[in-house]
Amino acid sequence: MARRIGVEESLQNVVQALREKGHDVVELKQESDSQGCDCCVVTGIDSNVMGIQNAVTQGSVIEASGLSADEICQQVESRLQ
């Protein structure tokens, strides 16, 4: 089942990988982009600066630092079950 996933725009490999798996991916350019997302993927560097961790209440936030695109996809899917 496809879910709406917000991904920080610098993570293009993750955007592509999630789209290939059939997810609706929204690129996060500002805090308001995260609204309505089931899950958000951020680099971790500026996740608090963008306010995403506070803005996304119904979904979870995954920090991408140190993870491959495949590992991030696995984390996204396990959290959305």
PDB file of N, CA, C and O in Angstrom:
ATOM      1  N   MET A   1       0.832  -1.185   0.000  1.00  0.00           N
ATOM      2  CA  MET A   1       0.000   0.000   0.000  1.00  0.00           C
ATOM      3  C   MET A   1       0.875   1.247   0.000  1.00  0.00           C
ATOM      4  O   MET A   1       1.728   1.403   0.873  1.00  0.00           O
ATOM      5  N   ALA A   2       0.676   2.115  -0.950  1.00  0.00           N
ATOM      6  CA  ALA A   2       1.492   3.318  -1.076  1.00  0.00           C
ATOM      7  C   ALA A   2       1.141   4.313   0.023  1.00  0.00           C
ATOM      8  O   ALA A   2      -0.031   4.535   0.330  1.00  0.00           O
ATOM      9  N   ARG A   3       2.145   4.889   0.591  1.00  0.00           N
ATOM     10  CA  ARG A   3       1.970   5.905   1.621  1.00  0.00           C
ATOM     11  C   ARG A   3       2.650   7.180   1.163  1.00  0.00           C
ATOM     12  O   ARG A   3       3.503   7.158   0.276  1.00  0.00           O
ATOM     13  N   ARG A   4       2.272   8.277   1.766  1.00  0.00           N
ATOM     14  CA  ARG A   4       2.888   9.573   1.454  1.00  0.00           C
ATOM     15  C   ARG A   4       4.115   9.741   2.352  1.00  0.00           C
ATOM     16  O   ARG A   4       4.012   9.747   3.579  1.00  0.00           O
ATOM     17  N   ILE A   5       5.265   9.875   1.719  1.00  0.00           N
ATOM     18  CA  ILE A   5       6.517   9.953   2.453  1.00  0.00           C
ATOM     19  C   ILE A   5       7.253  11.229   2.063  1.00  0.00           C
ATOM     20  O   ILE A   5       7.485  11.493   0.884  1.00  0.00           O
ATOM     21  N   GLY A   6       7.609  12.002   3.055  1.00  0.00           N
ATOM     22  CA  GLY A   6       8.382  13.210   2.825  1.00  0.00           C
ATOM     23  C   GLY A   6       9.862  12.895   2.895  1.00  0.00           C
ATOM     24  O   GLY A   6      10.317  12.245   3.836  1.00  0.00           O
ATOM     25  N   VAL A   7      10.615  13.350   1.909  1.00  0.00           N
ATOM     26  CA  VAL A   7      12.061  13.096   1.881  1.00  0.00           C
ATOM     27  C   VAL A   7      12.773  14.418   1.622  1.00  0.00           C
ATOM     28  O   VAL A   7      12.415  15.159   0.706  1.00  0.00           O
ATOM     29  N   GLU A   8      13.771  14.699   2.428  1.00  0.00           N
ATOM     30  CA  GLU A   8      14.549  15.916   2.243  1.00  0.00           C
ATOM     31  C   GLU A   8      15.106  15.942   0.829  1.00  0.00           C
ATOM     32  O   GLU A   8      15.609  14.932   0.337  1.00  0.00           O
ATOM     33  N   GLU A   9      15.020  17.090   0.175  1.00  0.00           N
ATOM     34  CA  GLU A   9      15.335  17.169  -1.252  1.00  0.00           C
ATOM     35  C   GLU A   9      16.776  16.796  -1.589  1.00  0.00           C
ATOM     36  O   GLU A   9      17.061  16.463  -2.739  1.00  0.00           O
ATOM     37  N   SER A  10      17.686  16.842  -0.630  1.00  0.00           N
ATOM     38  CA  SER A  10      19.079  16.473  -0.907  1.00  0.00           C
ATOM     39  C   SER A  10      19.270  14.963  -1.045  1.00  0.00           C
ATOM     40  O   SER A  10      20.330  14.517  -1.483  1.00  0.00           O
ATOM     41  N   LEU A  11      18.267  14.176  -0.679  1.00  0.00           N
ATOM     42  CA  LEU A  11      18.361  12.714  -0.684  1.00  0.00           C
ATOM     43  C   LEU A  11      17.708  12.125  -1.934  1.00  0.00           C
ATOM     44  O   LEU A  11      16.769  11.335  -1.833  1.00  0.00           O
ATOM     45  N   GLN A  12      18.199  12.507  -3.100  1.00  0.00           N
ATOM     46  CA  GLN A  12      17.578  12.085  -4.355  1.00  0.00           C
ATOM     47  C   GLN A  12      17.604  10.570  -4.557  1.00  0.00           C
ATOM     48  O   GLN A  12      16.676  10.017  -5.147  1.00  0.00           O
ATOM     49  N   ASN A  13      18.645   9.891  -4.082  1.00  0.00           N
ATOM     50  CA  ASN A  13      18.689   8.438  -4.219  1.00  0.00           C
ATOM     51  C   ASN A  13      17.573   7.767  -3.424  1.00  0.00           C
ATOM     52  O   ASN A  13      17.043   6.736  -3.841  1.00  0.00           O
ATOM     53  N   VAL A  14      17.219   8.344  -2.292  1.00  0.00           N
ATOM     54  CA  VAL A  14      16.137   7.814  -1.461  1.00  0.00           C
ATOM     55  C   VAL A  14      14.784   8.106  -2.120  1.00  0.00           C
ATOM     56  O   VAL A  14      13.895   7.255  -2.136  1.00  0.00           O
ATOM     57  N   VAL A  15      14.642   9.320  -2.663  1.00  0.00           N
ATOM     58  CA  VAL A  15      13.409   9.686  -3.379  1.00  0.00           C
ATOM     59  C   VAL A  15      13.149   8.671  -4.487  1.00  0.00           C
ATOM     60  O   VAL A  15      12.041   8.151  -4.616  1.00  0.00           O
ATOM     61  N   GLN A  16      14.179   8.394  -5.287  1.00  0.00           N
ATOM     62  CA  GLN A  16      14.049   7.463  -6.409  1.00  0.00           C
ATOM     63  C   GLN A  16      13.714   6.051  -5.929  1.00  0.00           C
ATOM     64  O   GLN A  16      12.831   5.400  -6.487  1.00  0.00           O
ATOM     65  N   ALA A  17      14.409   5.581  -4.906  1.00  0.00           N
ATOM     66  CA  ALA A  17      14.190   4.220  -4.401  1.00  0.00           C
ATOM     67  C   ALA A  17      12.767   4.047  -3.876  1.00  0.00           C
ATOM     68  O   ALA A  17      12.136   3.020  -4.128  1.00  0.00           O
ATOM     69  N   LEU A  18      12.260   5.035  -3.151  1.00  0.00           N
ATOM     70  CA  LEU A  18      10.900   4.929  -2.610  1.00  0.00           C
ATOM     71  C   LEU A  18       9.854   5.010  -3.715  1.00  0.00           C
ATOM     72  O   LEU A  18       8.826   4.335  -3.650  1.00  0.00           O
ATOM     73  N   ARG A  19      10.109   5.829  -4.725  1.00  0.00           N
ATOM     74  CA  ARG A  19       9.162   5.915  -5.846  1.00  0.00           C
ATOM     75  C   ARG A  19       9.115   4.594  -6.607  1.00  0.00           C
ATOM     76  O   ARG A  19       8.051   4.166  -7.053  1.00  0.00           O
ATOM     77  N   GLU A  20      10.280   3.947  -6.753  1.00  0.00           N
ATOM     78  CA  GLU A  20      10.316   2.645  -7.430  1.00  0.00           C
ATOM     79  C   GLU A  20       9.501   1.604  -6.680  1.00  0.00           C
ATOM     80  O   GLU A  20       8.987   0.663  -7.285  1.00  0.00           O
ATOM     81  N   LYS A  21       9.378   1.765  -5.360  1.00  0.00           N
ATOM     82  CA  LYS A  21       8.595   0.832  -4.557  1.00  0.00           C
ATOM     83  C   LYS A  21       7.116   1.225  -4.521  1.00  0.00           C
ATOM     84  O   LYS A  21       6.316   0.585  -3.839  1.00  0.00           O
ATOM     85  N   GLY A  22       6.761   2.275  -5.254  1.00  0.00           N
ATOM     86  CA  GLY A  22       5.359   2.646  -5.373  1.00  0.00           C
ATOM     87  C   GLY A  22       4.851   3.653  -4.359  1.00  0.00           C
ATOM     88  O   GLY A  22       3.643   3.875  -4.268  1.00  0.00           O
ATOM     89  N   HIS A  23       5.743   4.267  -3.595  1.00  0.00           N
ATOM     90  CA  HIS A  23       5.311   5.243  -2.599  1.00  0.00           C
ATOM     91  C   HIS A  23       5.122   6.620  -3.231  1.00  0.00           C
ATOM     92  O   HIS A  23       5.766   6.957  -4.224  1.00  0.00           O
ATOM     93  N   ASP A  24       4.241   7.397  -2.645  1.00  0.00           N
ATOM     94  CA  ASP A  24       4.021   8.783  -3.042  1.00  0.00           C
ATOM     95  C   ASP A  24       5.039   9.617  -2.271  1.00  0.00           C
ATOM     96  O   ASP A  24       4.909   9.801  -1.061  1.00  0.00           O
ATOM     97  N   VAL A  25       6.054  10.122  -2.976  1.00  0.00           N
ATOM     98  CA  VAL A  25       7.144  10.836  -2.322  1.00  0.00           C
ATOM     99  C   VAL A  25       7.000  12.342  -2.537  1.00  0.00           C
ATOM    100  O   VAL A  25       6.802  12.815  -3.656  1.00  0.00           O
ATOM    101  N   VAL A  26       7.105  13.076  -1.437  1.00  0.00           N
ATOM    102  CA  VAL A  26       7.061  14.528  -1.465  1.00  0.00           C
ATOM    103  C   VAL A  26       8.436  15.033  -1.045  1.00  0.00           C
ATOM    104  O   VAL A  26       8.956  14.624  -0.007  1.00  0.00           O
ATOM    105  N   GLU A  27       9.027  15.916  -1.844  1.00  0.00           N
ATOM    106  CA  GLU A  27      10.323  16.468  -1.456  1.00  0.00           C
ATOM    107  C   GLU A  27      10.118  17.571  -0.428  1.00  0.00           C
ATOM    108  O   GLU A  27       9.315  18.483  -0.624  1.00  0.00           O
ATOM    109  N   LEU A  28      10.861  17.470   0.675  1.00  0.00           N
ATOM    110  CA  LEU A  28      10.734  18.429   1.766  1.00  0.00           C
ATOM    111  C   LEU A  28      11.665  19.608   1.519  1.00  0.00           C
ATOM    112  O   LEU A  28      12.886  19.487   1.615  1.00  0.00           O
ATOM    113  N   LYS A  29      11.071  20.740   1.201  1.00  0.00           N
ATOM    114  CA  LYS A  29      11.847  21.958   0.985  1.00  0.00           C
ATOM    115  C   LYS A  29      11.617  22.949   2.113  1.00  0.00           C
ATOM    116  O   LYS A  29      12.446  23.824   2.362  1.00  0.00           O
ATOM    117  N   GLN A  30      10.489  22.808   2.792  1.00  0.00           N
ATOM    118  CA  GLN A  30      10.167  23.659   3.935  1.00  0.00           C
ATOM    119  C   GLN A  30       9.272  22.877   4.890  1.00  0.00           C
ATOM    120  O   GLN A  30       8.746  21.820   4.541  1.00  0.00           O
ATOM    121  N   GLU A  31       9.110  23.399   6.077  1.00  0.00           N
ATOM    122  CA  GLU A  31       8.375  22.689   7.132  1.00  0.00           C
ATOM    123  C   GLU A  31       6.979  22.265   6.702  1.00  0.00           C
ATOM    124  O   GLU A  31       6.549  21.157   7.022  1.00  0.00           O
ATOM    125  N   SER A  32       6.266  23.117   5.987  1.00  0.00           N
ATOM    126  CA  SER A  32       4.883  22.816   5.624  1.00  0.00           C
ATOM    127  C   SER A  32       4.767  21.623   4.672  1.00  0.00           C
ATOM    128  O   SER A  32       3.704  21.009   4.583  1.00  0.00           O
ATOM    129  N   ASP A  33       5.855  21.287   3.955  1.00  0.00           N
ATOM    130  CA  ASP A  33       5.825  20.147   3.035  1.00  0.00           C
ATOM    131  C   ASP A  33       5.597  18.825   3.770  1.00  0.00           C
ATOM    132  O   ASP A  33       5.134  17.858   3.167  1.00  0.00           O
ATOM    133  N   SER A  34       5.913  18.775   5.047  1.00  0.00           N
ATOM    134  CA  SER A  34       5.795  17.530   5.799  1.00  0.00           C
ATOM    135  C   SER A  34       4.358  17.237   6.239  1.00  0.00           C
ATOM    136  O   SER A  34       4.074  16.130   6.697  1.00  0.00           O
ATOM    137  N   GLN A  35       3.461  18.195   6.110  1.00  0.00           N
ATOM    138  CA  GLN A  35       2.082  17.983   6.541  1.00  0.00           C
ATOM    139  C   GLN A  35       1.409  16.920   5.677  1.00  0.00           C
ATOM    140  O   GLN A  35       1.511  16.949   4.451  1.00  0.00           O
ATOM    141  N   GLY A  36       0.732  15.997   6.316  1.00  0.00           N
ATOM    142  CA  GLY A  36       0.030  14.943   5.604  1.00  0.00           C
ATOM    143  C   GLY A  36       0.898  13.753   5.249  1.00  0.00           C
ATOM    144  O   GLY A  36       0.418  12.801   4.633  1.00  0.00           O
ATOM    145  N   CYS A  37       2.169  13.790   5.627  1.00  0.00           N
ATOM    146  CA  CYS A  37       3.061  12.662   5.338  1.00  0.00           C
ATOM    147  C   CYS A  37       2.945  11.605   6.437  1.00  0.00           C
ATOM    148  O   CYS A  37       2.806  11.928   7.616  1.00  0.00           O
ATOM    149  N   ASP A  38       3.004  10.344   6.028  1.00  0.00           N
ATOM    150  CA  ASP A  38       2.980   9.243   6.994  1.00  0.00           C
ATOM    151  C   ASP A  38       4.331   9.082   7.673  1.00  0.00           C
ATOM    152  O   ASP A  38       4.426   8.563   8.785  1.00  0.00           O
ATOM    153  N   CYS A  39       5.379   9.539   6.983  1.00  0.00           N
ATOM    154  CA  CYS A  39       6.734   9.354   7.465  1.00  0.00           C
ATOM    155  C   CYS A  39       7.620  10.386   6.759  1.00  0.00           C
ATOM    156  O   CYS A  39       7.336  10.774   5.626  1.00  0.00           O
ATOM    157  N   CYS A  40       8.681  10.826   7.418  1.00  0.00           N
ATOM    158  CA  CYS A  40       9.623  11.758   6.797  1.00  0.00           C
ATOM    159  C   CYS A  40      11.040  11.229   6.941  1.00  0.00           C
ATOM    160  O   CYS A  40      11.400  10.651   7.967  1.00  0.00           O
ATOM    161  N   VAL A  41      11.840  11.435   5.898  1.00  0.00           N
ATOM    162  CA  VAL A  41      13.246  11.033   5.911  1.00  0.00           C
ATOM    163  C   VAL A  41      14.071  12.307   5.787  1.00  0.00           C
ATOM    164  O   VAL A  41      13.915  13.072   4.835  1.00  0.00           O
ATOM    165  N   VAL A  42      14.953  12.527   6.763  1.00  0.00           N
ATOM    166  CA  VAL A  42      15.786  13.725   6.774  1.00  0.00           C
ATOM    167  C   VAL A  42      17.246  13.334   6.956  1.00  0.00           C
ATOM    168  O   VAL A  42      17.549  12.226   7.399  1.00  0.00           O
ATOM    169  N   THR A  43      18.148  14.246   6.612  1.00  0.00           N
ATOM    170  CA  THR A  43      19.573  13.955   6.763  1.00  0.00           C
ATOM    171  C   THR A  43      19.978  13.943   8.222  1.00  0.00           C
ATOM    172  O   THR A  43      20.984  13.332   8.580  1.00  0.00           O
ATOM    173  N   GLY A  44      19.220  14.601   9.057  1.00  0.00           N
ATOM    174  CA  GLY A  44      19.571  14.678  10.469  1.00  0.00           C
ATOM    175  C   GLY A  44      20.331  15.941  10.787  1.00  0.00           C
ATOM    176  O   GLY A  44      20.345  16.394  11.932  1.00  0.00           O
ATOM    177  N   ILE A  45      20.967  16.515   9.777  1.00  0.00           N
ATOM    178  CA  ILE A  45      21.757  17.720   9.999  1.00  0.00           C
ATOM    179  C   ILE A  45      20.855  18.898  10.336  1.00  0.00           C
ATOM    180  O   ILE A  45      21.110  19.632  11.291  1.00  0.00           O
ATOM    181  N   ASP A  46      19.802  19.076   9.549  1.00  0.00           N
ATOM    182  CA  ASP A  46      18.942  20.231   9.782  1.00  0.00           C
ATOM    183  C   ASP A  46      17.491  19.842  10.057  1.00  0.00           C
ATOM    184  O   ASP A  46      16.583  20.632   9.799  1.00  0.00           O
ATOM    185  N   SER A  47      17.264  18.639  10.574  1.00  0.00           N
ATOM    186  CA  SER A  47      15.886  18.210  10.823  1.00  0.00           C
ATOM    187  C   SER A  47      15.192  19.103  11.843  1.00  0.00           C
ATOM    188  O   SER A  47      14.003  19.391  11.702  1.00  0.00           O
ATOM    189  N   ASN A  48      15.917  19.545  12.866  1.00  0.00           N
ATOM    190  CA  ASN A  48      15.298  20.423  13.855  1.00  0.00           C
ATOM    191  C   ASN A  48      15.236  21.857  13.359  1.00  0.00           C
ATOM    192  O   ASN A  48      14.316  22.596  13.713  1.00  0.00           O
ATOM    193  N   VAL A  49      16.203  22.260  12.544  1.00  0.00           N
ATOM    194  CA  VAL A  49      16.188  23.604  11.985  1.00  0.00           C
ATOM    195  C   VAL A  49      14.945  23.786  11.125  1.00  0.00           C
ATOM    196  O   VAL A  49      14.297  24.831  11.181  1.00  0.00           O
ATOM    197  N   MET A  50      14.611  22.770  10.328  1.00  0.00           N
ATOM    198  CA  MET A  50      13.424  22.846   9.479  1.00  0.00           C
ATOM    199  C   MET A  50      12.142  22.703  10.295  1.00  0.00           C
ATOM    200  O   MET A  50      11.062  23.039   9.808  1.00  0.00           O
ATOM    201  N   GLY A  51      12.244  22.212  11.519  1.00  0.00           N
ATOM    202  CA  GLY A  51      11.075  22.056  12.364  1.00  0.00           C
ATOM    203  C   GLY A  51      10.271  20.813  12.050  1.00  0.00           C
ATOM    204  O   GLY A  51       9.141  20.672  12.518  1.00  0.00           O
ATOM    205  N   ILE A  52      10.832  19.911  11.269  1.00  0.00           N
ATOM    206  CA  ILE A  52      10.079  18.735  10.835  1.00  0.00           C
ATOM    207  C   ILE A  52       9.736  17.831  12.011  1.00  0.00           C
ATOM    208  O   ILE A  52       8.639  17.276  12.066  1.00  0.00           O
ATOM    209  N   GLN A  53      10.659  17.679  12.947  1.00  0.00           N
ATOM    210  CA  GLN A  53      10.377  16.770  14.053  1.00  0.00           C
ATOM    211  C   GLN A  53       9.205  17.254  14.885  1.00  0.00           C
ATOM    212  O   GLN A  53       8.517  16.449  15.512  1.00  0.00           O
ATOM    213  N   ASN A  54       8.973  18.543  14.898  1.00  0.00           N
ATOM    214  CA  ASN A  54       7.822  19.079  15.621  1.00  0.00           C
ATOM    215  C   ASN A  54       6.567  19.083  14.755  1.00  0.00           C
ATOM    216  O   ASN A  54       5.454  18.941  15.262  1.00  0.00           O
ATOM    217  N   ALA A  55       6.752  19.246  13.447  1.00  0.00           N
ATOM    218  CA  ALA A  55       5.616  19.395  12.542  1.00  0.00           C
ATOM    219  C   ALA A  55       4.925  18.077  12.245  1.00  0.00           C
ATOM    220  O   ALA A  55       3.710  18.037  12.053  1.00  0.00           O
ATOM    221  N   VAL A  56       5.691  17.004  12.206  1.00  0.00           N
ATOM    222  CA  VAL A  56       5.109  15.710  11.844  1.00  0.00           C
ATOM    223  C   VAL A  56       4.679  15.008  13.120  1.00  0.00           C
ATOM    224  O   VAL A  56       5.506  14.442  13.835  1.00  0.00           O
ATOM    225  N   THR A  57       3.406  15.044  13.399  1.00  0.00           N
ATOM    226  CA  THR A  57       2.928  14.435  14.633  1.00  0.00           C
ATOM    227  C   THR A  57       2.375  13.049  14.398  1.00  0.00           C
ATOM    228  O   THR A  57       2.537  12.167  15.242  1.00  0.00           O
ATOM    229  N   GLN A  58       1.717  12.835  13.249  1.00  0.00           N
ATOM    230  CA  GLN A  58       1.099  11.533  13.010  1.00  0.00           C
ATOM    231  C   GLN A  58       2.090  10.530  12.423  1.00  0.00           C
ATOM    232  O   GLN A  58       1.843   9.325  12.459  1.00  0.00           O
ATOM    233  N   GLY A  59       3.197  11.013  11.890  1.00  0.00           N
ATOM    234  CA  GLY A  59       4.170  10.112  11.271  1.00  0.00           C
ATOM    235  C   GLY A  59       5.446  10.063  12.079  1.00  0.00           C
ATOM    236  O   GLY A  59       5.561  10.698  13.127  1.00  0.00           O
ATOM    237  N   SER A  60       6.392   9.310  11.585  1.00  0.00           N
ATOM    238  CA  SER A  60       7.667   9.240  12.266  1.00  0.00           C
ATOM    239  C   SER A  60       8.747   9.852  11.387  1.00  0.00           C
ATOM    240  O   SER A  60       8.577   9.992  10.176  1.00  0.00           O
ATOM    241  N   VAL A  61       9.856  10.212  12.014  1.00  0.00           N
ATOM    242  CA  VAL A  61      10.975  10.834  11.320  1.00  0.00           C
ATOM    243  C   VAL A  61      12.145   9.859  11.329  1.00  0.00           C
ATOM    244  O   VAL A  61      12.535   9.350  12.380  1.00  0.00           O
ATOM    245  N   ILE A  62      12.695   9.607  10.158  1.00  0.00           N
ATOM    246  CA  ILE A  62      13.853   8.715  10.026  1.00  0.00           C
ATOM    247  C   ILE A  62      15.058   9.566   9.652  1.00  0.00           C
ATOM    248  O   ILE A  62      15.010  10.332   8.690  1.00  0.00           O
ATOM    249  N   GLU A  63      16.130   9.431  10.409  1.00  0.00           N
ATOM    250  CA  GLU A  63      17.367  10.127  10.074  1.00  0.00           C
ATOM    251  C   GLU A  63      18.165   9.251   9.123  1.00  0.00           C
ATOM    252  O   GLU A  63      18.444   8.090   9.421  1.00  0.00           O
ATOM    253  N   ALA A  64      18.529   9.808   7.985  1.00  0.00           N
ATOM    254  CA  ALA A  64      19.174   9.047   6.919  1.00  0.00           C
ATOM    255  C   ALA A  64      20.685   8.918   7.077  1.00  0.00           C
ATOM    256  O   ALA A  64      21.312   8.129   6.370  1.00  0.00           O
ATOM    257  N   SER A  65      21.269   9.670   7.981  1.00  0.00           N
ATOM    258  CA  SER A  65      22.725   9.693   8.080  1.00  0.00           C
ATOM    259  C   SER A  65      23.290   8.299   8.348  1.00  0.00           C
ATOM    260  O   SER A  65      22.901   7.626   9.302  1.00  0.00           O
ATOM    261  N   GLY A  66      24.210   7.887   7.489  1.00  0.00           N
ATOM    262  CA  GLY A  66      24.871   6.595   7.643  1.00  0.00           C
ATOM    263  C   GLY A  66      24.104   5.414   7.085  1.00  0.00           C
ATOM    264  O   GLY A  66      24.566   4.279   7.200  1.00  0.00           O
ATOM    265  N   LEU A  67      22.941   5.643   6.480  1.00  0.00           N
ATOM    266  CA  LEU A  67      22.127   4.549   5.945  1.00  0.00           C
ATOM    267  C   LEU A  67      22.096   4.599   4.424  1.00  0.00           C
ATOM    268  O   LEU A  67      22.128   5.676   3.828  1.00  0.00           O
ATOM    269  N   SER A  68      22.034   3.434   3.805  1.00  0.00           N
ATOM    270  CA  SER A  68      21.888   3.373   2.349  1.00  0.00           C
ATOM    271  C   SER A  68      20.418   3.597   1.994  1.00  0.00           C
ATOM    272  O   SER A  68      19.547   3.545   2.862  1.00  0.00           O
ATOM    273  N   ALA A  69      20.155   3.845   0.717  1.00  0.00           N
ATOM    274  CA  ALA A  69      18.770   4.031   0.263  1.00  0.00           C
ATOM    275  C   ALA A  69      17.935   2.796   0.570  1.00  0.00           C
ATOM    276  O   ALA A  69      16.777   2.923   0.967  1.00  0.00           O
ATOM    277  N   ASP A  70      18.504   1.594   0.391  1.00  0.00           N
ATOM    278  CA  ASP A  70      17.772   0.363   0.685  1.00  0.00           C
ATOM    279  C   ASP A  70      17.438   0.248   2.169  1.00  0.00           C
ATOM    280  O   ASP A  70      16.332  -0.149   2.535  1.00  0.00           O
ATOM    281  N   GLU A  71      18.400   0.600   3.019  1.00  0.00           N
ATOM    282  CA  GLU A  71      18.159   0.533   4.462  1.00  0.00           C
ATOM    283  C   GLU A  71      17.066   1.515   4.874  1.00  0.00           C
ATOM    284  O   GLU A  71      16.247   1.214   5.742  1.00  0.00           O
ATOM    285  N   ILE A  72      17.059   2.681   4.253  1.00  0.00           N
ATOM    286  CA  ILE A  72      16.027   3.668   4.556  1.00  0.00           C
ATOM    287  C   ILE A  72      14.660   3.158   4.114  1.00  0.00           C
ATOM    288  O   ILE A  72      13.678   3.303   4.841  1.00  0.00           O
ATOM    289  N   CYS A  73      14.592   2.555   2.912  1.00  0.00           N
ATOM    290  CA  CYS A  73      13.326   1.977   2.438  1.00  0.00           C
ATOM    291  C   CYS A  73      12.808   0.930   3.412  1.00  0.00           C
ATOM    292  O   CYS A  73      11.612   0.887   3.702  1.00  0.00           O
ATOM    293  N   GLN A  74      13.703   0.085   3.920  1.00  0.00           N
ATOM    294  CA  GLN A  74      13.305  -0.948   4.876  1.00  0.00           C
ATOM    295  C   GLN A  74      12.756  -0.320   6.157  1.00  0.00           C
ATOM    296  O   GLN A  74      11.748  -0.779   6.695  1.00  0.00           O
ATOM    297  N   GLN A  75      13.423   0.735   6.645  1.00  0.00           N
ATOM    298  CA  GLN A  75      12.946   1.395   7.865  1.00  0.00           C
ATOM    299  C   GLN A  75      11.584   2.041   7.640  1.00  0.00           C
ATOM    300  O   GLN A  75      10.701   1.959   8.494  1.00  0.00           O
ATOM    301  N   VAL A  76      11.418   2.682   6.486  1.00  0.00           N
ATOM    302  CA  VAL A  76      10.144   3.322   6.154  1.00  0.00           C
ATOM    303  C   VAL A  76       9.034   2.276   6.162  1.00  0.00           C
ATOM    304  O   VAL A  76       7.999   2.464   6.802  1.00  0.00           O
ATOM    305  N   GLU A  77       9.255   1.179   5.450  1.00  0.00           N
ATOM    306  CA  GLU A  77       8.222   0.157   5.332  1.00  0.00           C
ATOM    307  C   GLU A  77       7.915  -0.515   6.663  1.00  0.00           C
ATOM    308  O   GLU A  77       6.762  -0.857   6.926  1.00  0.00           O
ATOM    309  N   SER A  78       8.921  -0.711   7.504  1.00  0.00           N
ATOM    310  CA  SER A  78       8.659  -1.354   8.792  1.00  0.00           C
ATOM    311  C   SER A  78       7.868  -0.428   9.715  1.00  0.00           C
ATOM    312  O   SER A  78       7.068  -0.900  10.524  1.00  0.00           O
ATOM    313  N   ARG A  79       8.080   0.865   9.604  1.00  0.00           N
ATOM    314  CA  ARG A  79       7.338   1.804  10.451  1.00  0.00           C
ATOM    315  C   ARG A  79       5.915   2.034   9.970  1.00  0.00           C
ATOM    316  O   ARG A  79       5.061   2.465  10.745  1.00  0.00           O
ATOM    317  N   LEU A  80       5.653   1.751   8.709  1.00  0.00           N
ATOM    318  CA  LEU A  80       4.325   2.007   8.148  1.00  0.00           C
ATOM    319  C   LEU A  80       3.411   0.789   8.197  1.00  0.00           C
ATOM    320  O   LEU A  80       2.274   0.858   7.731  1.00  0.00           O
ATOM    321  N   GLN A  81       3.880  -0.311   8.745  1.00  0.00           N
ATOM    322  CA  GLN A  81       3.052  -1.527   8.801  1.00  0.00           C
ATOM    323  C   GLN A  81       1.970  -1.404   9.824  1.00  0.00           C
ATOM    324  O   GLN A  81       1.183  -2.332  10.005  1.00  0.00           O
TER     325      GLN A  81
END
